[in-house]
Amino acid sequence: MTQPAPPAQHHGPEKGAVTGPATAPVRKKGGGLRALGLRADVRNLSLLGVLAVLVAVGGFTEPDAFLDTGNLQLILTQSSVIGVVTVGVTFVIISGGIDLSVGAMVALASVWATTLATQGFGFAGILFTAVVVGLAAGLVNGVLIAYGGMVPFIATLAMLASARGLALQITDGKTQIVTVQSVLDLGLPDSYVLGIPPLVLVFAAVTVAGWLILNRTTFGRRTVAVGGNAEAARLAGIDVRRQRLYLYLLSGLCCGIAAFMLVILSGSGQNTNGNLYELDAIAAAIIGGTLLSGGRGTIVGSVLGVLVFTTITNIFALNNLQSDVQQIAKGAIIVAAVLVQRRTLRGGET
């Protein structure tokens, strides 16, 4: 007589089986992602609140000077140059990289665009040269990092030193005065559109383009994927090396545009242009919510970070406070932003 077969012993769920406990982490993860998105919105609102407080402080301490239309236009104009650089830096950091050479690239592009030979080609020659030099420097960074296997910190640090040295060699330590009137006219009040300086309009256009690219294109999704997990992105079919090359090209392009804007603003090209822009851009991106480890960041947050720093600088200048106090305040803000990031990450994991 045949005995009934004993019940099969299961040592774990069958392949493809879905069990109750296995689905819990998925729901938890989704909730965590939604929580991170909510925190990003809260962070942006918080930065708007900080900006409002700074405006109130400036209006209280120096009401006549700070709230003057000319001063508010100055704040926006000064934010524009470093803001364009910050947009490019934000993309790089989201991808898990870093670019320490942006300030030096701005200097190199500005002095190359203001040589006598370049100015001989007029407005178009200066703009074209600034953009091409920025792209070329970004290309070098991208090739060294993406295909040369160099660590971004080292590659961009080398570019920082090289670009600064080349800028000094081109100018021989002298200031190159711009003589092309059509370029200088863009910095005059007569060129303002409805009271808005042209440089602010350029900054707004770059910001909108950056937001659209990051949030509405495949390029933006690939950037976030590479920053979140480069190996997983590679297995998903993303050409990680090519993506990184494009990102450093984008950073160089932003530096070229910023260099042309700085030429308009200052009416000259100097090897000291863009000094410490790399620190200001990285700091603005950090307090705006971009993770230094990559995988997350917002263009809106970075722009708000730029406005916060520029407003602080303006308030300190109007109140005749020393620059060292200003640097200490910036350092404290950066530390606070990083601590908030760490708490945000821990909250997203729970």
Disulfide bonds with the S-S distance in Angstrom:
none
